Structures are given as structure tokens and as C-alpha cells.
Amino acid sequence: MNKKSFLHTASGFIFLLLLLGAGVSLAWAEEDEWESLQITLGLENPTFSKDGYTVEALEFDGYGMVVLRVSESGTVLGDVALENNSSGWSYLDNKKLRLKAGNVTDQEKLPMFGSLYSPRAELIFETKEPEEETAALELDLEADEEEYFLDEEVSIEMELRNTGEVKVDQIRLEVDSDGLVIREAVPQRFILDTGAKKTADLKFRFPDRIKKSYLVTVRASWTDSSGEHFTSETVEIKVEEPLEVYKFANSETFTGKTLYVTVSVKNIQKRTVKVRFFDALPGTFTFIEDSDTDEESALNREFVLAPDERRVFSYCISSEQPGAYRVPEAHAYVQLSGQAYAISSGSEDDENDIIRVYRRISYRDYKADKKAEEPAPEPDQGEEKNSTEVKLRVTIREVS
């Protein structure tokens, strides 16, 4: 046998072993589902009962056959005739019950005197173990907003569903609010039938001292014959930032030209805040002082904002260098109910964050450039030598 044939043979043998092993495992799994018991019935003791089932021996034919009647809670399921050393099972009650005869007395084993006739039937009686009915609960939480203002009420919708096969008793609910103040108590103990659900609106408010976000957790627990079980769900509650900061500057200018920068800061929460504001100049730009403000007070400020109050201010800058310059973000820092926030003026559009500075060209420079490019005209041969040349200079100045 060559090496290739040997490998094929070995592979086939291993595959056969795996199939046999799988078959044995399936057979064992099937047998584990049945509870088996051996019983013996005769004319003196013709009945047997177990788990609500009753087996009664009605008749022995004397040739190794017995007729049995099977009932459940008084209701006849059917009659079964079993032969001596039956090879197959007889199933009843939707295959929850099965019987097989191991040894039934036949005429060869009967005593010589008929008055002593006492046949026996040795039976294998098996009932299928009932599938355990499970209890299962599913919990969902959903907040009515993604972010909240501090004066708003937080509302979380809870839904608890019984998705199992049995009724669940004594369900207990626990809520961990993570510091939020609970305004309405949740149901403590209740029952859910199969397919039923329980809904509730959980109400909260923010405390005096706040956090940026809260993790609200609801835990549902119950106990059945198999022990204690629970399911839980968590939803995040975020606090809206207290300020809105916007910064605006024209996207195009010329060298030496004045560019105005405008910044607005608004308190969108219902609590007074003290703001520290910082800003910076882009690239080669310099600050242009005026009578109202100077560079230090324009780029570094402190002020107080009442609820819904907006502060708007502006300053002037310019650059002598052409190019493209990114606009630095303005930053505002605030303490709100014990929580520190840093808010910037970042833009989602990159085009609004760039200032393009172009070189400014006057009319005089433009005319000089054009004259340098054009060749001088040749004099006319018929023109008199003593003719007077008249030159006219026109100067246009740009007014800033």
C-alpha cells in the first residue's frame, strides 16, 4: 500500500469513528430523556401506577402475550398487546410514555396443573422527563432626550416583558439613579403572565451639584424553583454644556487691511455662571488697538452671565503677509454646580476656519508693471525734431 492509499484509508477510518461516536452520543442523549422502571404484573397484582399513569394487565393468552390498558388520571389512553421479549417500544400519550415486554409467561412454562396457572409479565415502563419550562424577562430603557438642561425633568421609559414559558411571580425592581433625584417611586413587586409586559415612566431631576453624565440602572429580579435570577439595563443621561461659543471672521482680506473678529458667548442653562474667556490671533496677524479695548482685555476676559444672557464683543486685526491662516478656537471655562466645563468655538466646516490674505496692488504699481512689459514706440520719421512732448501723470490713491 502506497502512502497516498494509506492516508485515504486512515482518514476514512477516523471519519467512521467520529460518526460512531456522534451516534453513541445522540443515543445517550436520547436515553437520558427517559426515566425507566421495571415492573411485573400478574393476575394477583394486575395494576401499577406512577406519575399519574396506570397500567393494568387485562388478559394473558398463555402463549407469551399480554394485553395492557394504560390510563392517565382516570382517562384511558389505549390498549396495548405486548409479546414476550418485545424488540420494539409501544408509545402512548404523544410519545411521552412507552412500554416494552421483557418476559411474558407462555404455555411452555405453565405448571402441569391448571389450577396453579399464574402467568407473569415483566415490563419496562418509561416516561419521558418533562422539558423544564423556563422563566425569562427582557428589560428595555429609553430616555426621552439625548442631552438635558438642568431645569428639565428627566424621563426614562421602562418596559419589562415576560418572554419565557411560565408566569413569573414576585418580580422586584431596583433603581440606581447614580445621583439623580428620584421623583416618582417605581413598582416594587408584581406578577407577569407569559407574554405580558409592565411599563412605567421613571422621573428624575438634577441635584444641586451635578456631573456631566449619569448612568441610570434598573434591575429586575425574581426567584423560581431553579434559584434567583435577574436582568438589568443601563441608560446614560447627559447634561447639556452650559455655554454656546461662536467666533466669526471674514475668510478673505488683503495685506494691511483691517479684519474684524466677532465672538459671542451665551449661557443656555438656567443658572448664573462666571466665565473665563481666552482667545488667540491667527498666524502673522497683529492686534489693532482702538479707543474701546486693548489686546489684553480683548483676548482674556472674565464676566458673569445670567440665564439665557448673551455677551457679544469684537476686535480688529491685520496682517502684512499674504497666505492662508487657520483661525484659532476661542475657549470659555466655567464652573456650574460643582462641575467644570471647557467649551470651544470649533466649527464643523473647515472652510470657515481659514483666513486667506492676498497681496494688495495699487493702480500706480499696476501701471508701472504694465509699462515695463510694453516696448517703447519708435519715433515717426515725419515728426519735427523741435516738437514739444507733453506728459500727463495721473495718480489714483486707494482710500483705506
C-alpha positions as CSV (number, residue, x, y, z in Angstrom):
1,M,0.0,0.0,0.0
2,N,1.5,3.3,-1.0
3,K,1.5,6.4,1.2
4,K,-1.5,8.1,-0.6
5,S,-3.7,5.0,-0.2
6,F,-2.7,4.7,3.5
7,L,-3.7,8.3,4.1
8,H,-7.1,7.8,2.4
9,T,-7.7,4.6,4.5
10,A,-6.7,6.3,7.7
11,S,-8.9,9.3,7.0
12,G,-11.9,7.1,6.3
13,F,-11.4,5.1,9.5
14,I,-11.2,8.3,11.6
15,F,-14.3,9.7,9.9
16,L,-16.2,6.4,10.7
17,L,-15.1,6.6,14.3
18,L,-16.4,10.2,14.5
19,L,-19.7,9.1,13.1
20,L,-20.0,6.2,15.5
21,G,-19.1,8.5,18.4
22,A,-21.7,11.0,17.4
23,G,-24.3,8.2,17.1
24,V,-23.5,6.9,20.5
25,S,-23.6,10.4,22.0
26,L,-27.0,11.0,20.4
27,A,-28.3,7.7,21.7
28,W,-27.1,8.5,25.2
29,A,-28.7,12.0,25.0
30,E,-32.0,10.4,23.9
31,E,-31.8,7.8,26.7
32,D,-31.2,10.4,29.3
33,E,-34.5,12.0,28.4
34,W,-36.4,8.9,29.7
35,E,-37.0,7.7,33.3
36,S,-37.0,3.9,33.3
37,L,-38.6,1.4,35.7
38,Q,-39.1,-2.4,35.5
39,I,-42.4,-3.8,36.8
40,T,-44.0,-7.2,37.0
41,L,-47.8,-7.7,36.6
42,G,-49.8,-10.8,37.1
43,L,-53.3,-12.0,37.9
44,E,-52.8,-11.3,41.6
45,N,-51.3,-7.8,41.1
46,P,-52.6,-6.6,37.7
47,T,-52.2,-2.8,38.1
48,F,-49.3,-0.4,38.6
49,S,-49.4,3.4,38.9
50,K,-46.7,6.1,38.6
51,D,-46.7,9.8,37.8
52,G,-50.4,9.8,37.1
53,Y,-50.2,6.8,34.7
54,T,-51.9,3.5,35.5
55,V,-51.0,0.2,33.7
56,E,-53.5,-2.7,34.0
57,A,-53.0,-6.3,32.8
58,L,-56.3,-7.3,31.2
59,E,-55.5,-10.7,29.7
60,F,-52.8,-13.3,29.2
61,D,-53.2,-15.5,26.2
62,G,-51.0,-18.3,27.5
63,Y,-48.6,-18.1,24.5
64,G,-46.4,-15.2,25.6
65,M,-48.7,-12.3,25.0
66,V,-50.3,-9.8,27.5
67,V,-52.9,-7.2,26.8
68,L,-52.5,-4.0,28.8
69,R,-54.7,-0.9,29.3
70,V,-53.0,2.4,30.0
71,S,-54.8,5.4,31.7
72,E,-53.8,8.8,32.8
73,S,-55.7,10.4,35.7
74,G,-58.7,8.1,35.0
75,T,-58.7,8.7,31.2
76,V,-57.9,5.6,29.1
77,L,-55.1,6.3,26.7
78,G,-55.4,3.0,24.9
79,D,-54.8,-0.8,25.0
80,V,-51.5,-2.4,24.1
81,A,-50.7,-6.0,23.3
82,L,-47.1,-6.9,24.1
83,E,-45.3,-10.1,23.1
84,N,-42.6,-12.0,25.0
85,N,-39.2,-10.3,24.6
86,S,-40.6,-7.4,22.5
87,S,-37.9,-5.8,20.4
88,G,-39.7,-2.5,19.8
89,W,-41.4,0.1,22.0
90,S,-45.1,0.8,22.2
91,Y,-45.6,4.6,22.6
92,L,-48.6,6.4,24.2
93,D,-49.7,9.9,25.3
94,N,-47.9,11.7,22.4
95,K,-44.8,9.6,22.9
96,K,-44.4,10.7,26.5
97,L,-44.9,7.1,27.7
98,R,-43.5,3.9,26.2
99,L,-43.7,0.1,27.2
100,K,-41.8,-3.0,26.2
101,A,-42.2,-6.6,27.4
102,G,-39.1,-8.3,28.7
103,N,-40.6,-11.7,29.7
104,V,-44.2,-12.9,29.4
105,T,-45.1,-16.4,30.6
106,D,-46.0,-18.7,27.8
107,Q,-47.5,-22.3,27.7
108,E,-44.2,-24.0,27.8
109,K,-43.5,-22.6,31.2
110,L,-47.0,-23.3,32.6
111,P,-47.3,-25.8,35.5
112,M,-48.9,-29.2,34.9
113,F,-52.0,-28.4,37.0
114,G,-54.2,-25.6,35.6
115,S,-55.4,-24.6,39.0
116,L,-51.9,-23.3,39.7
117,Y,-51.8,-21.2,36.5
118,S,-50.3,-17.8,37.4
119,P,-48.7,-16.0,34.4
120,R,-46.5,-13.0,34.8
121,A,-45.4,-10.1,32.5
122,E,-42.1,-8.4,33.2
123,L,-42.4,-5.0,31.6
124,I,-40.1,-2.0,31.1
125,F,-42.1,1.2,31.8
126,E,-40.6,4.5,30.8
127,T,-41.8,8.1,31.0
128,K,-40.2,11.0,29.2
129,E,-38.9,13.6,31.5
130,P,-40.8,16.8,31.0
131,E,-39.0,19.7,29.5
132,E,-38.3,22.3,32.1
133,E,-40.4,25.4,31.5
134,T,-38.2,28.5,31.8
135,A,-38.9,32.0,33.0
136,A,-37.3,34.8,31.2
137,L,-37.7,38.6,31.4
138,E,-36.4,41.3,28.9
139,L,-35.9,44.9,30.1
140,D,-35.6,48.0,27.9
141,L,-34.9,51.6,28.9
142,E,-35.2,54.7,26.7
143,A,-34.6,58.3,27.7
144,D,-36.8,61.0,26.1
145,E,-33.8,63.3,25.3
146,E,-30.2,62.8,24.3
147,E,-29.0,65.8,26.5
148,Y,-30.8,67.7,29.2
149,F,-30.8,71.2,30.6
150,L,-30.6,71.4,34.3
151,D,-34.1,72.8,34.7
152,E,-35.6,69.9,32.7
153,E,-37.2,66.8,34.1
154,V,-35.5,63.5,33.1
155,S,-38.0,60.9,31.9
156,I,-37.0,57.3,31.2
157,E,-39.5,54.9,29.7
158,M,-39.1,51.3,31.1
159,E,-40.6,48.2,29.6
160,L,-40.3,44.8,31.2
161,R,-41.6,41.8,29.1
162,N,-42.1,38.2,30.1
163,T,-40.7,36.2,27.2
164,G,-40.5,32.9,29.0
165,E,-42.8,29.9,29.1
166,V,-44.3,30.4,32.6
167,K,-45.7,33.1,34.8
168,V,-43.2,35.0,36.9
169,D,-44.2,35.8,40.5
170,Q,-42.8,38.3,42.9
171,I,-40.8,40.4,40.4
172,R,-38.7,43.1,42.3
173,L,-37.4,46.3,40.7
174,E,-34.5,48.3,41.9
175,V,-33.3,51.6,40.5
176,D,-29.7,53.0,40.8
177,S,-30.1,56.7,39.8
178,D,-26.3,57.5,40.1
179,G,-27.1,60.7,42.0
180,L,-30.2,61.9,40.2
181,V,-33.1,62.7,42.5
182,I,-36.0,60.2,42.0
183,R,-39.3,62.0,41.8
184,E,-41.6,59.0,41.4
185,A,-41.2,55.6,43.0
186,V,-41.1,52.6,40.7
187,P,-43.3,49.5,41.2
188,Q,-41.8,47.2,43.8
189,R,-43.4,43.8,43.4
190,F,-45.7,42.5,40.7
191,I,-46.5,39.4,38.6
192,L,-46.2,39.0,34.8
193,D,-48.0,36.2,32.9
194,T,-46.5,34.7,29.8
195,G,-46.3,37.3,27.1
196,A,-47.4,40.1,29.4
197,K,-45.4,43.3,29.9
198,K,-45.0,46.1,32.5
199,T,-44.3,49.7,31.5
200,A,-43.5,52.7,33.7
201,D,-42.2,56.3,33.3
202,L,-39.2,56.9,35.7
203,K,-39.0,60.5,36.6
204,F,-35.8,62.3,37.9
205,R,-34.5,65.8,38.5
206,F,-30.9,67.0,38.7
207,P,-29.3,67.7,42.1
208,D,-27.7,70.9,43.3
209,R,-24.2,69.6,42.4
210,I,-24.1,67.9,39.1
211,K,-22.0,65.6,36.9
212,K,-21.5,65.7,33.1
213,S,-23.4,62.5,32.8
214,Y,-25.3,59.9,34.8
215,L,-25.7,56.1,34.4
216,V,-29.2,55.1,35.5
217,T,-29.6,51.3,36.0
218,V,-32.8,49.3,36.5
219,R,-32.5,45.8,37.9
220,A,-35.4,43.3,37.8
221,S,-35.0,40.1,39.9
222,W,-37.2,37.1,40.5
223,T,-37.0,33.6,42.2
224,D,-38.2,30.3,40.8
225,S,-37.6,26.6,41.5
226,S,-34.1,26.8,40.0
227,G,-33.0,29.8,42.1
228,E,-32.7,33.5,41.9
229,H,-32.4,35.3,38.6
230,F,-32.1,38.9,37.5
231,T,-31.8,41.1,34.4
232,S,-30.6,44.7,34.3
233,E,-30.3,47.6,31.8
234,T,-28.5,51.0,31.9
235,V,-29.1,54.2,30.1
236,E,-26.8,57.3,30.0
237,I,-28.2,60.7,30.9
238,K,-26.0,63.6,29.6
239,V,-26.1,67.2,30.7
240,E,-26.1,69.9,28.1
241,E,-23.0,72.1,28.2
242,P,-23.8,75.5,29.8
243,L,-22.4,77.8,27.1
244,E,-22.6,78.3,23.4
245,V,-19.5,80.0,22.0
246,Y,-19.3,81.3,18.4
247,K,-16.4,83.0,16.6
248,F,-16.6,84.7,13.2
249,A,-14.1,86.4,10.9
250,N,-14.1,87.1,7.2
251,S,-12.5,84.3,5.2
252,E,-10.7,86.7,2.8
253,T,-8.8,90.0,3.2
254,F,-5.8,92.0,1.8
255,T,-2.4,92.8,3.3
256,G,-2.7,95.8,5.7
257,K,-6.5,95.7,5.7
258,T,-8.4,95.7,8.9
259,L,-10.2,92.4,9.7
260,Y,-13.0,92.3,12.3
261,V,-13.3,89.3,14.6
262,T,-16.6,88.8,16.5
263,V,-17.2,86.4,19.4
264,S,-20.4,85.6,21.2
265,V,-20.9,83.7,24.4
266,K,-24.4,82.6,25.6
267,N,-25.5,81.0,28.9
268,I,-28.1,78.3,27.9
269,Q,-28.6,76.9,31.3
270,K,-31.0,78.3,34.0
271,R,-28.2,79.0,36.4
272,T,-25.9,82.1,36.6
273,V,-22.3,81.3,35.7
274,K,-18.9,83.1,35.9
275,V,-17.0,82.8,32.6
276,R,-13.3,83.0,31.9
277,F,-12.7,83.6,28.2
278,F,-9.4,83.1,26.2
279,D,-8.6,83.7,22.6
280,A,-5.6,83.9,20.3
281,L,-4.6,85.7,17.0
282,P,-4.1,83.7,13.8
283,G,-0.7,83.4,12.2
284,T,1.1,86.7,11.3
285,F,-1.9,88.9,12.4
286,T,-1.4,91.7,14.9
287,F,-3.9,93.4,17.1
288,I,-5.1,96.9,16.1
289,E,-5.9,99.0,19.2
290,D,-8.8,101.3,19.3
291,S,-10.4,103.6,21.9
292,D,-12.6,100.9,23.3
293,T,-10.3,98.0,24.1
294,D,-6.7,96.7,24.1
295,E,-5.2,93.4,23.2
296,E,-5.1,92.0,26.7
297,S,-8.8,92.7,27.5
298,A,-9.9,91.6,24.1
299,L,-8.3,88.2,24.3
300,N,-8.5,87.5,28.0
301,R,-11.8,88.3,29.8
302,E,-13.9,87.4,32.8
303,F,-17.6,88.1,33.1
304,V,-20.8,86.8,34.6
305,L,-23.7,85.6,32.5
306,A,-27.3,85.3,33.8
307,P,-29.5,82.6,32.5
308,D,-30.1,83.0,28.7
309,E,-27.8,86.1,28.6
310,R,-25.5,86.5,25.6
311,R,-22.3,88.6,25.5
312,V,-21.0,89.8,22.1
313,F,-17.7,91.6,21.6
314,S,-15.2,92.1,18.7
315,Y,-11.7,93.3,18.0
316,C,-9.6,94.3,15.0
317,I,-6.5,92.6,13.5
318,S,-4.4,92.8,10.3
319,S,-1.6,91.1,8.6
320,E,1.2,92.2,6.2
321,Q,2.0,88.7,5.0
322,P,0.0,87.0,2.2
323,G,-1.1,83.4,2.9
324,A,-3.7,81.2,4.4
325,Y,-4.1,81.2,8.2
326,R,-6.1,79.0,10.4
327,V,-8.4,80.8,12.9
328,P,-7.6,79.6,16.5
329,E,-10.6,78.5,18.5
330,A,-11.9,80.7,21.3
331,H,-12.2,78.9,24.7
332,A,-14.6,79.6,27.6
333,Y,-14.2,78.0,31.0
334,V,-17.0,77.9,33.6
335,Q,-17.9,76.2,36.9
336,L,-21.5,75.0,37.0
337,S,-22.9,73.5,40.2
338,G,-19.5,72.0,41.1
339,Q,-18.7,70.7,37.6
340,A,-16.0,72.2,35.4
341,Y,-16.7,72.8,31.7
342,A,-14.4,73.9,28.8
343,I,-16.3,75.0,25.7
344,S,-14.7,76.0,22.4
345,S,-15.8,77.7,19.3
346,G,-14.9,74.8,17.0
347,S,-16.6,74.7,13.6
348,E,-17.7,71.7,11.6
349,D,-16.8,73.4,8.3
350,D,-13.0,73.7,7.8
351,E,-13.5,76.5,5.2
352,N,-14.8,78.8,8.0
353,D,-11.6,78.2,9.9
354,I,-9.2,79.6,7.3
355,I,-8.4,83.3,6.5
356,R,-6.8,83.9,3.1
357,V,-4.7,87.1,2.9
358,Y,-4.0,88.4,-0.6
359,R,-1.3,90.9,-1.6
360,R,-2.8,94.4,-2.2
361,I,-1.8,96.1,-5.5
362,S,-2.3,99.9,-6.1
363,Y,-3.1,101.4,-9.5
364,R,0.3,103.0,-9.7
365,D,2.0,99.7,-9.2
366,Y,-0.2,98.1,-11.8
367,K,0.5,100.8,-14.4
368,A,4.3,100.6,-13.8
369,D,4.1,96.9,-14.2
370,K,2.2,97.2,-17.5
371,K,4.7,99.9,-18.8
372,A,7.6,97.7,-18.1
373,E,6.0,94.9,-20.0
374,E,5.2,97.0,-23.2
375,P,8.1,98.0,-25.6
376,A,8.7,101.8,-26.2
377,P,7.2,103.1,-29.6
378,E,9.6,104.1,-32.4
379,P,9.6,107.9,-33.3
380,D,7.8,108.9,-36.5
381,Q,10.1,110.0,-39.3
382,G,7.9,112.9,-40.4
383,E,7.7,114.4,-36.9
384,E,9.7,117.6,-36.4
385,K,12.6,117.4,-34.1
386,N,11.6,120.6,-32.2
387,S,8.1,119.3,-31.4
388,T,7.2,119.6,-27.7
389,E,6.5,116.4,-25.8
390,V,3.6,116.7,-23.3
391,K,3.3,114.1,-20.5
392,L,0.3,113.8,-18.2
393,R,0.7,112.0,-14.9
394,V,-2.5,110.7,-13.2
395,T,-2.2,109.3,-9.7
396,I,-5.1,107.4,-8.1
397,R,-4.7,106.7,-4.4
398,E,-6.7,104.0,-2.7
399,V,-8.5,105.2,0.4
400,S,-8.5,102.7,3.2
